[in-house]
Amino acid sequence: MKEVTKEVYLKWYEDMLLWRKFEDKLAALYIQQKVRGFLHLYNGQEAVLAGALHAMDLTKDKMITAYRNHVQPIGMGVDPRRVMAELLGKVTGTSKGMGGSMHIFSKEHRFYGGHGIVGGQIPVGAGLAFGDKYNNTGGVTMTYFGDGAARQGSLHEAFNMAMLWKLPVVFIVENNGYAMGTSVERTANHTDIWKLGLGYEMPCGPVDGMNPVKVAEAMTEAIERARRGDGPTFLEMKTYRYRGHSMSDAQLYRSKEEVEEYKKIDPITQILDVIKDKKYATEEEIEAIELKVKALVQECVDFAEESPYPEIQQLYDVVYAQEDYPFLPHKL
C-alpha cells in the first residue's frame, strides 16, 4: 500500500471535512427548497471514500455507486461547484441540471453515477470492468452499493459473471446498518453480508469502514488483485450514516443515543486526533484548513445560485436527434 504520510493525513482531513460541510450545506438548502426531490447524505461514511481514493489510480480506475453520490465525484476530481449546481438543477451542473441529486455523472473523471434503481449499478459496474478487460486498459472499477441492495438478484448475476470472466472489479457494500430504514437483522438470516462472496469463491471479507487506513489497506489488496488479472473481490465496509436514509426520513428505527455512540468513532475526528497526536499540524494550520473548506463550500453555493436554469429547448436536445427532422434545431 502507498505510505500513509503526514501529507495524506492532512489531505484526508481537508477532503473529508469538505465532503461533510458540503452536504451539511445541502441539507440547509434542501430545507429552503432550493434542492428538490430526494437528498441522500453521506455523513459518517467518508472514510470509505477517502481510503479507496488512496488505493486507486485516478488516471484509469472507475467508480460507480447508488444515489448517495454527491461527494464521490468531488473525490474523483469533479469541480464541486458543478456538483452543487447540479443539485440545484442549474445548467452549469454535471448533467446540465437534469440529473439532480441522485444522478451525478462525469465521464471525464470516470465517475459513472449516481443510480436511482436499487442495485441497478451492480451489473453496470461489472460491465464497465468487462470493457476495461476487453480493451486491456489496466483500469479497475469500484462498484458500490448499500446493504439493502445486497438482496437484489442482479448482484448474484453480476458476481457469477465477474468470477467466470475474472473481471477487474471490486464490489463494495457500504453497510450502514439500516438500508432505507430496516436493520440488516430484519432482512436476512445472516448479518455478515461479505459471506455472499463465498458462494462464488470470490475473495471477500469485512472492513472497518470508519477508518480510512483500514479501508485503504483492503482496497489496495483488492485493486492489485483485479489489476493483475485475478478477478473481483467483495468487501463489506462496516460504516454508519449520521443522517437518515434521505432528508424525509424520520429515523424512528434507531435512537439518538445510538447515533451519538457512533459519532465517538467519527472518521473525521479519528484523522484529526492522529494529526494532533503526531503534531502534523498546529492549531493555526488546522483552523486554516477549516476556513479554506468553509470558503470553498460558500463559493459552490454562490456559483450554483448565480447560475441559470436550463432553457426549455434543452429537453428536446438531449432526448431526440434526427438529421432530417427540421422542426427542432439541436444545440448540444
C-alpha positions in Angstrom: 0.0 0.0 0.0 1.1 3.6 -0.7 2.5 5.0 2.5 0.1 7.0 4.7 2.2 10.1 5.3 1.7 13.4 7.1 0.5 14.8 3.7 -2.0 12.0 3.3 -3.5 12.6 6.8 -3.8 16.3 6.1 -5.4 15.7 2.7 -7.8 13.2 4.2 -8.8 15.7 6.9 -9.4 18.5 4.3 -11.2 16.2 1.9 -13.5 14.6 4.4 -14.2 17.9 6.1 -15.1 19.4 2.7 -17.4 16.4 1.9 -19.1 16.7 5.3 -19.6 20.5 5.2 -20.7 20.4 1.5 -23.5 18.1 2.5 -24.4 19.9 5.6 -24.9 22.9 3.4 -27.0 20.8 1.0 -29.3 19.8 4.0 -29.8 23.5 4.7 -30.6 24.3 1.0 -33.0 21.3 0.9 -35.0 22.8 3.8 -35.1 26.1 1.9 -36.5 24.1 -1.1 -33.5 25.0 -3.3 -32.7 21.3 -3.7 -35.7 19.4 -4.9 -36.7 15.8 -4.9 -34.8 13.4 -2.7 -31.5 14.0 -0.9 -29.4 11.2 0.5 -26.4 12.3 2.6 -23.1 10.6 3.2 -22.3 12.0 6.6 -20.4 9.4 8.6 -19.3 7.2 5.7 -16.5 9.5 4.4 -13.7 7.1 5.4 -14.9 4.6 2.8 -14.3 7.0 0.0 -11.1 8.5 1.4 -9.4 5.1 1.9 -10.5 4.0 -1.6 -9.1 7.0 -3.3 -5.8 6.5 -1.6 -5.6 3.0 -3.2 -7.0 3.9 -6.7 -5.2 5.1 -9.8 -7.4 8.0 -10.8 -5.9 8.1 -14.3 -7.7 4.9 -15.3 -9.8 3.5 -12.5 -13.6 4.0 -12.4 -16.2 4.3 -9.8 -20.0 3.7 -9.8 -22.4 3.9 -6.9 -26.1 4.3 -6.0 -27.9 7.6 -5.2 -25.8 8.6 -2.1 -23.4 10.1 -4.6 -22.5 13.7 -4.1 -19.1 13.6 -2.6 -17.6 10.7 -4.6 -17.3 12.7 -7.8 -15.7 15.5 -5.9 -13.1 13.0 -4.7 -12.6 11.8 -8.2 -11.8 15.3 -9.4 -15.1 16.8 -10.4 -15.4 20.5 -9.7 -17.6 20.8 -6.5 -19.2 23.9 -7.9 -20.6 21.9 -10.8 -21.9 19.2 -8.3 -23.6 21.9 -6.3 -25.1 23.4 -9.4 -26.5 20.0 -10.5 -28.2 19.6 -7.1 -29.8 23.0 -7.6 -30.9 22.0 -11.1 -28.8 24.6 -12.9 -27.4 24.4 -16.4 -23.8 24.6 -15.1 -24.3 21.3 -13.3 -22.6 18.0 -14.2 -25.7 16.9 -16.2 -26.8 20.3 -17.2 -29.3 20.4 -14.3 -31.3 17.4 -15.4 -29.8 14.7 -13.2 -30.2 16.2 -9.8 -29.3 14.7 -6.5 -29.4 11.0 -7.5 -27.6 11.2 -10.9 -24.3 13.0 -10.6 -22.1 11.8 -13.5 -18.7 12.6 -15.1 -17.3 10.5 -17.9 -14.2 12.8 -17.9 -13.4 11.8 -14.3 -14.6 8.2 -14.7 -17.4 8.6 -12.3 -20.4 6.7 -13.7 -23.2 7.7 -11.3 -25.4 8.0 -9.4 -28.2 5.4 -10.0 -31.7 5.6 -8.6 -32.6 2.0 -9.1 -31.7 0.0 -6.0 -28.9 -2.4 -7.1 -29.1 -1.3 -10.7 -25.5 -0.1 -10.7 -24.0 -3.5 -9.7 -24.2 -5.3 -13.1 -23.3 -2.0 -14.8 -20.1 -1.9 -12.7 -19.3 -5.4 -13.9 -20.0 -4.2 -17.4 -17.6 -1.3 -17.1 -15.0 -3.8 -15.8 -15.7 -6.0 -18.8 -14.9 -3.1 -21.1 -11.6 -2.5 -19.3 -10.6 -6.2 -19.7 -11.7 -6.3 -23.3 -9.8 -3.1 -24.2 -6.9 -4.0 -21.9 -6.9 -0.6 -20.3 -5.5 -1.7 -16.9 -8.3 0.0 -15.2 -10.3 -1.3 -12.2 -14.0 -0.4 -11.4 -15.1 0.2 -7.9 -18.7 -0.8 -7.7 -20.5 0.4 -4.5 -24.0 -0.4 -3.2 -25.8 -0.4 0.1 -26.8 -3.2 2.4 -30.3 -3.1 1.1 -29.2 -3.6 -2.5 -27.2 -6.7 -1.4 -30.6 -8.6 -1.6 -31.1 -7.8 -5.3 -30.9 -10.7 -7.7 -28.8 -8.7 -10.1 -26.0 -8.9 -7.5 -25.8 -12.7 -7.9 -25.8 -12.5 -11.7 -23.0 -9.9 -11.6 -21.0 -11.9 -9.1 -21.3 -15.0 -11.2 -20.2 -13.4 -14.5 -17.4 -11.4 -12.8 -15.9 -14.5 -11.4 -16.4 -16.5 -14.5 -14.6 -13.9 -16.6 -12.2 -12.7 -13.9 -13.3 -9.1 -14.4 -11.2 -6.3 -12.9 -13.9 -5.1 -10.4 -14.1 -4.5 -6.7 -17.6 -4.9 -5.3 -18.1 -2.8 -2.1 -21.2 -2.9 0.1 -21.4 0.1 2.4 -23.2 -1.5 5.3 -24.6 1.4 7.3 -26.9 -0.9 9.2 -30.4 0.1 8.0 -30.8 0.2 4.2 -33.7 2.6 3.8 -34.9 2.1 7.4 -34.8 -1.6 8.1 -32.0 -3.1 10.0 -29.8 -5.8 8.5 -31.0 -8.3 11.2 -34.6 -8.0 9.8 -33.8 -8.5 6.2 -31.8 -11.8 6.2 -31.0 -14.8 8.4 -27.3 -13.7 8.4 -25.7 -10.4 9.1 -22.3 -10.9 7.6 -23.0 -9.6 4.1 -19.5 -10.3 2.9 -20.1 -14.0 3.1 -22.3 -13.8 -0.1 -19.0 -13.8 -1.9 -18.2 -17.3 -0.6 -20.8 -18.9 -2.8 -18.8 -17.8 -5.8 -15.4 -18.5 -4.3 -14.8 -14.8 -4.6 -12.2 -13.3 -2.1 -14.3 -11.4 0.4 -14.3 -10.0 3.9 -15.3 -7.3 6.4 -13.5 -3.9 6.7 -13.7 -1.2 9.4 -15.4 1.4 7.2 -14.9 4.2 9.8 -11.1 4.1 9.4 -9.6 5.3 6.1 -6.3 3.4 6.8 -8.2 0.1 7.2 -10.2 0.9 4.0 -7.0 1.8 2.1 -5.3 -1.5 3.1 -8.3 -3.7 2.0 -8.9 -1.7 -1.2 -5.2 -1.8 -2.2 -5.1 -5.6 -2.0 -8.4 -5.9 -3.9 -7.4 -3.5 -6.6 -4.0 -5.1 -7.1 -5.7 -8.5 -7.4 -8.0 -7.1 -10.1 -5.3 -5.3 -12.0 -3.1 -8.4 -12.3 -6.0 -10.3 -13.8 -7.1 -12.5 -10.9 -10.6 -11.2 -10.8 -13.0 -9.5 -8.4 -13.1 -9.0 -4.6 -16.2 -8.4 -2.4 -15.6 -6.1 0.6 -18.2 -5.2 3.3 -17.4 -1.8 4.7 -18.9 -1.6 8.2 -19.9 2.0 8.4 -22.7 4.3 9.7 -24.7 7.2 8.5 -25.5 10.0 10.9 -28.4 11.3 9.0 -31.5 9.5 7.8 -31.8 7.5 4.6 -32.9 10.7 3.0 -34.0 14.1 4.2 -37.6 12.8 4.6 -36.5 10.0 6.9 -37.9 10.4 10.5 -35.4 7.8 11.7 -37.9 6.1 14.0 -35.9 2.8 13.7 -33.0 4.0 15.8 -32.3 6.0 18.9 -30.4 9.3 19.2 -28.2 7.6 21.7 -27.1 5.1 19.1 -26.1 7.8 16.7 -24.1 9.6 19.4 -22.2 6.4 20.2 -21.1 6.1 16.6 -20.1 9.7 16.5 -17.4 8.8 19.0 -15.7 7.0 16.2 -16.4 9.6 13.5 -13.8 9.1 10.7 -13.0 12.9 10.6 -12.4 13.0 14.3 -10.2 9.9 14.1 -8.0 11.6 11.5 -7.9 14.9 13.4 -6.8 13.0 16.5 -3.9 11.5 14.6 -2.9 14.8 13.2 -2.8 16.4 16.6 -1.1 13.4 18.4 1.7 13.3 15.8 1.9 17.1 15.6 1.3 17.0 11.8 -0.3 20.5 12.1 -0.6 23.3 14.5 -3.9 24.6 15.8 -3.5 27.6 13.5 -2.9 25.3 10.5 -5.9 23.2 11.3 -8.0 26.3 11.6 -6.7 27.5 8.2 -7.9 24.2 6.6 -11.3 24.6 8.2 -11.6 28.2 6.9 -10.5 27.1 3.5 -13.2 24.4 3.4 -15.8 26.9 4.6 -14.9 29.4 1.9 -15.0 26.7 -0.8 -18.4 25.5 0.2 -19.7 29.1 0.1 -18.1 29.5 -3.3 -20.0 26.4 -4.5 -23.3 27.8 -3.2 -22.7 31.2 -4.8 -21.8 29.6 -8.1 -24.9 27.4 -8.1 -27.3 30.1 -7.1 -26.0 32.6 -9.6 -26.2 30.0 -12.5 -29.2 30.0 -14.7 -31.8 27.2 -15.0 -31.7 25.2 -18.3 -33.8 26.5 -21.2 -36.8 24.5 -22.2 -35.1 23.8 -25.6 -32.6 21.6 -23.7 -35.3 19.0 -23.1 -35.5 18.3 -26.8 -31.8 18.5 -27.4 -30.9 15.6 -25.1 -33.7 13.1 -25.9 -34.1 13.2 -29.7 -31.8 13.7 -32.6 -32.6 13.1 -36.3 -30.8 14.9 -39.2 -33.8 15.1 -41.5 -36.2 16.3 -38.8 -36.3 20.1 -39.5 -38.6 21.3 -36.7 -36.4 21.1 -33.6 -32.9 22.5 -34.1 -30.4 20.9 -31.7 -27.7 22.8 -29.8 -25.9 20.1 -28.0 
